[in-house]
């Protein structure tokens, strides 16, 4: 029997193959307004977007600011006269369409749901995260779904995890819960600072952060069985 009772899953690049979905949604969005996208533009957008999300994790920027500013910079660079807020909404619609699970993920969740309580903990926008969970058909596996845009806090803030705990009926002891995610700075740091065991999904990378040491490391989410057996 697993020593963990409640599994706390991140969504992007943990359950969702967002490495593929994000650029595909960008390409589809620009195609919808009659523009093509090359690799240089994708790299520029990724640099801008990841920078804003780092600031969000640090608490120095809001999600509403991300929704406006990330595409304002790209549209200005391309000299496209299009409202950045509207383009962000278009992008989120395309993101829902382009979202897919990593292979074997639904089978894993179905299997684990028979023996564990499960939750989603995601830093994301309300317009995308719940629709993506519904679209992939996995939302019913989770006892609680905490979307940062809905609760006003984000990982790694302890207040985010406070919201999670309050959402659970009869929450287990912290040592019986396991945070599972790909982000060292939000998932793993947030879990560790809150006193929760953590499992980092490395996607084959080496941990560059000596200050953030997860309790477990796996390459992909389907490897979680090795820890829980």
C-alpha positions in Angstrom: 0.0 0.0 0.0 1.2 3.5 -0.8 2.3 5.7 2.1 0.5 8.6 0.4 -3.2 9.1 0.6 -3.7 12.3 -1.4 -1.9 13.2 -4.7 -1.6 16.8 -5.7 -1.0 17.1 -9.5 0.2 20.1 -11.3 -1.4 20.4 -14.8 0.9 21.9 -17.5 3.8 19.7 -18.4 2.7 17.3 -15.7 -0.5 15.9 -17.1 -0.9 18.1 -20.2 1.7 18.0 -22.9 2.0 21.8 -22.9 5.4 21.8 -24.6 3.5 20.8 -27.7 0.2 22.7 -26.9 1.6 26.1 -26.3 3.4 26.7 -29.6 0.6 25.0 -31.5 -1.9 27.4 -29.9 0.3 30.3 -30.9 0.5 29.2 -34.5 -3.3 28.6 -34.6 -4.0 32.0 -33.1 -1.9 34.0 -35.6 -3.3 31.9 -38.5 -6.8 33.0 -37.4 -5.8 36.6 -38.0 -4.0 35.9 -41.2 -0.4 35.7 -40.1 2.2 33.0 -40.2 4.6 32.2 -37.4 8.2 31.2 -37.7 10.6 29.7 -35.1 12.1 33.1 -34.2 8.7 34.4 -33.3 7.9 31.3 -31.2 11.2 31.7 -29.3 10.5 35.4 -28.7 7.1 34.7 -27.4 8.3 31.9 -25.2 11.0 34.2 -23.7 8.4 37.0 -23.0 5.8 34.6 -21.7 8.1 32.6 -19.4 9.5 35.9 -18.0 6.0 37.1 -17.1 5.1 33.7 -15.4 8.3 33.9 -13.3 7.2 37.3 -12.2 3.8 35.9 -11.4 5.3 33.2 -9.2 7.3 35.9 -7.4 4.2 37.9 -6.8 5.3 40.9 -8.7 2.7 40.8 -11.5 -0.9 39.7 -11.7 -2.6 37.3 -14.2 -4.6 40.2 -15.6 -1.4 42.0 -16.4 -0.1 38.8 -18.1 -3.2 38.6 -20.2 -2.6 42.1 -21.5 1.1 42.5 -21.6 2.4 39.2 -23.1 0.7 39.7 -26.4 1.0 43.5 -26.5 4.8 43.1 -26.8 4.5 40.5 -29.6 1.8 42.4 -31.5 3.8 45.7 -31.2 6.9 43.9 -32.5 5.1 42.6 -35.5 3.3 45.9 -36.1 -0.1 44.2 -35.9 -3.0 46.4 -34.8 -4.9 44.0 -32.7 -6.2 44.3 -29.2 -3.9 42.2 -26.9 -6.7 41.3 -24.6 -8.8 39.9 -27.5 -5.8 38.1 -28.8 -5.2 36.5 -25.4 -8.8 35.2 -25.4 -8.3 33.8 -28.9 -5.1 32.2 -27.8 -6.8 30.5 -24.7 -9.5 29.2 -27.0 -6.9 27.7 -29.3 -5.0 26.3 -26.3 -8.0 24.3 -25.1 -8.3 22.9 -28.6 -4.6 22.0 -28.8 -4.3 20.4 -25.3 -3.6 16.7 -25.0 -2.5 14.4 -22.2 0.8 12.7 -22.1 0.4 9.1 -23.3 -0.9 6.8 -20.6 -2.0 9.6 -18.3 -5.7 8.9 -18.2 -5.1 5.2 -17.5 -2.8 6.2 -14.7 -5.3 8.6 -13.2 -8.1 6.0 -13.4 -5.9 3.4 -11.7 -4.8 5.8 -8.9 -8.3 7.1 -8.3 -9.2 3.7 -7.0 -6.6 3.9 -4.2 -5.9 7.6 -3.6 -7.6 11.0 -3.2 -6.4 13.3 -6.0 -6.4 17.1 -6.6 -5.2 19.5 -9.2 -3.0 22.4 -8.2 -2.4 24.7 -11.1 -1.1 28.2 -11.7 -3.2 29.2 -14.7 -6.0 31.2 -16.2 -9.6 30.3 -15.4 -10.6 30.6 -19.1 -8.3 27.7 -20.0 -7.6 25.4 -17.1 -11.0 24.0 -16.3 -12.0 23.8 -20.0 -8.8 21.9 -20.7 -9.5 19.4 -17.9 -13.0 18.9 -19.2 -11.8 18.6 -22.8 -9.3 15.9 -21.9 -12.0 14.1 -19.9 -10.1 13.8 -16.6 -11.8 16.5 -14.4 -14.0 13.9 -12.6 -11.0 12.1 -11.1 -10.2 15.0 -8.8 -11.7 15.8 -5.4 -10.5 19.4 -5.6 -9.3 21.7 -8.4 -7.4 24.8 -7.3 -6.8 27.3 -10.2 -4.7 30.3 -9.1 -6.7 32.7 -11.2 -9.8 31.7 -9.2 -8.4 31.9 -5.7 -6.2 34.9 -5.8 -3.0 33.1 -4.8 -0.5 31.1 -6.7 2.1 28.5 -6.1 4.6 28.7 -4.4 2.7 31.0 -2.0 1.7 29.2 1.3 -1.8 30.9 1.0 -2.4 28.9 -2.2 -1.9 25.7 -0.3 -4.0 27.0 2.6 -6.9 27.3 0.0 -6.2 23.7 -1.1 -6.3 22.4 2.5 -9.5 24.2 3.3 -11.1 22.8 0.1 -10.7 19.2 1.4 -13.0 17.4 3.7 -11.0 15.8 6.5 -7.6 16.5 4.9 -4.9 14.0 5.6 -1.7 14.8 7.4 0.8 16.7 5.3 3.2 13.7 5.2 0.5 11.7 3.6 0.2 14.1 0.7 2.4 14.3 -2.4 3.0 17.3 -4.7 3.7 16.2 -8.2 4.9 18.7 -10.8 7.5 19.8 -13.3 8.3 23.3 -11.9 11.0 23.5 -9.3 10.2 27.1 -8.4 6.4 26.8 -8.1 5.4 23.1 -7.5 8.4 21.8 -5.7 9.5 24.9 -3.8 5.9 25.6 -2.8 5.3 22.1 -1.6 8.6 21.9 0.4 8.0 25.3 2.0 4.5 24.1 3.1 5.9 20.9 4.6 4.6 18.6 1.9 6.6 15.7 0.3 7.3 16.5 -3.4 7.9 14.6 -6.6 9.6 16.5 -9.5 8.9 15.5 -13.1 12.3 16.2 -14.7 11.5 15.4 -18.4 15.1 14.2 -18.5 16.6 17.4 -17.2 19.2 17.7 -14.3 18.1 19.8 -11.3 20.0 23.1 -11.6 18.7 24.4 -8.3 20.7 23.2 -5.3 18.4 25.0 -2.9 15.3 23.1 -4.1 15.6 19.4 -3.6 12.5 17.3 -4.2 11.9 14.1 -2.3 11.5 12.1 -5.4 12.5 12.6 -9.1 10.8 10.9 -12.0 11.1 11.5 -15.7 7.5 11.4 -16.7 4.2 11.2 -14.8 3.6 7.6 -15.7 6.7 6.7 -13.7 4.8 7.7 -10.6 3.8 4.1 -10.1 7.4 3.4 -9.1 7.1 5.7 -6.1 3.6 4.6 -5.0 4.1 0.9 -5.1 
